[in-house]
Amino acid sequence: YEKQDKTKVLYLAKQLNIKLYTLTNVNEVCIPIEIFHIDLDNLDLGYILQKLNYLSRESIDKDVFLDGKTTLVTNMENGLNEYALLRNMLDLISSKNSRFKLYNLYNGVVISSKAEFAQFKNDSLILRLDKNQTKLVAFEKKTVLKLYMYEQSIEMNLDKIDVKNRLAVFKDFRLSEKNITKRKHTRVIADSNMVVNLIGDGKTFKGNILDLSIKSIATLFPYTNMIEKLEGKEVDLIFELVLVQSKISHKIKQRVKISSAHINHANSVVKLICDLIPDIKNEEILARYIYSREKNIVNDVGGL
């Protein structure tokens, strides 16, 4: 849009969204849905050509692409209400050039694979899955579908599954509230009964580690008024990590900040989410443990 300010461009972009949505419904095609603003008047031709070439890629790293000179104005998802967006995404799944993946969580690890559209039948979606995803879907009774070029993803429940032929029937479609497709850090379920001691306000509390990443640890403790008051404070966690390959045990003392406390009064327990204070030595050991644990979990999928 030549000689237009960004406010006008945003308005025009939203109008374009409506036309693009109509186009996808009528022709059942997948199209790029994000609209970017590049100031052609103040940039050299080499930069402009570089950005246009970058847009032709299948996957765009927005942290690199959006450098201040190029900005994301809007995308088609922002111009649609939840029902219209979900309907549009489901329509595109059946189009011949649609590309999508399925995502499932198993012991904290996100496992994904491509799937093939089979058919829509009686408001149900039938997909052909790969071997491991078939096992995961049968185990979890649901999955998350991510269409290429869409920020949002679809969560759906398993209705029926033919494990031998790797065909699954899904129903109850909704936009996913937790986007497991965008996890920045791998989070794994800890080995069973991993004990942790928390030292804070001059007291020691004994509990268990639920799951962990290199940035945070989720823990569970018996509920007391004193431990609830630690929310927002820095404390020490002391626990042991055993690396599977070497069988070597590492005693960890990690400084953390308790970012949130979730009380379950019925079971008299409290779940503490602990953000790790940077510690290079501990981070290296945690990364090795998480990598090892992740490999074991993925291998376990074959035994489901």
Secondary structure, DSSP 8 states (H G I E B T S, - for coil): -TT--HHHHHHHHHHHHHHHHHHHHHH------EEEEE-GGGS-HHHHHHHHHHHTSSS--HHHH--SSEEEEEEGGGGS-HHHHHHHHHHHHTSTT--EEEEEEETTEEEEEE-EEEEEETTEEEEE--HHHHHHHHHHSEEEEEETT-SS-EEEEEEEEETTTTEEEEEEEEE-SS-GGG-SS--EE--TT-EEEEEETTEEEEEEEEEE-SSEEEEEEE--HHHHTTTTSEEEEEEEEE-TTT--EEEEEEEEEEEEEEEETTTTEEEEEEEE---HHHHHHHHHHHHHHHHHHHHHHTT-
